[in-house]
Structure formats: C-alpha cells, structure tokens
C-alpha cells in the first residue's frame, strides 16, 4: 500500500465531505457515528462524478490509496482505494471507526476474531462477505479484524471514511496480524 496523497476534489466529493462533517460533528459514540456516516456515503456510491480520472488509477504492484479529504481537526479522512484483480490487504485492524462503500466492482472480505490460545493467540475466521457496488459496511474497534481483496476480474474501487487523519498517519491500519488463522 502507498502513502495517501491529496488529489483534486470534485463537487460530489465536496458534498460528501459536508455530509460526513455533519455526522461526525454530532459527537456521538464511534458505532453510531459509523452508522450515520455510512448512510451519507451510500448516496454517493456509483456516481460517475465522484472521482477524477486520476483518483481511479490503480497500481500494478498493490492496491492504491488516493486521499480525497482529511479534515483539518483530524476528526475524519476520506480515501478511495483502487484494487486491480487479485490485490488484497494483509490481515489487519484499524486505529478508529471506519466506513467502507463499494463504488465500483466487488470486494471480498474475510472477518476474524482474535482468540486466546494458551500463552499466545490465534485468529478465527468468523464471516466471509462479498460487497457489491453500493454496499456499505462500518465498524469500530475492537472487533474490526479483517482482510479485503478484489476477487473479481475487473478493477474495484471503494470509498473509505476513517475517524482519523490518514494524511498524518499514512494509513488507517493499527496492527497487522501474522498469527495462525482458522478458516471457515
């Protein structure tokens, strides 16, 4: 994954920023905030005027992250992730609440639970989800361990809203898990 870089905005991104700002500005708990942000994000998914051509560009080596907006006070960031066929994340969790919406294509996600195993721990797969265009999901730590991949034969693009400043952090990932993982 590459470090996000700011890109030009569109009128629709500006509207999405206003919509997210309103939801985040309520100061509600993370789960509730993620739900409200998801409602606002859904209205913009699939719109041809959401992203510029540059924000739709992938990278042949790994999924590409385009920073669309980072709120000045650090309360949220919006990024577009572009996934070429076969690209995936490692198993990870996040520094904050997160909302993801599929803008184009489909994404496959495997969710995990961390389980103590004697003196160590292991991951147990809890669910496989395929998110299609227009699907939105949100979560807040703890309980946000997952791996995402593009299992289809075309490009997938998703919009992610994080309750953190990824322009400063470089990523929303808190921890990468390199533990034994049980499969479904």
Order of alpha helices (4+ residues) and beta strands (2+ residues): alpha-alpha-beta-beta-beta-beta-beta-beta-beta-beta-beta-alpha-beta-beta
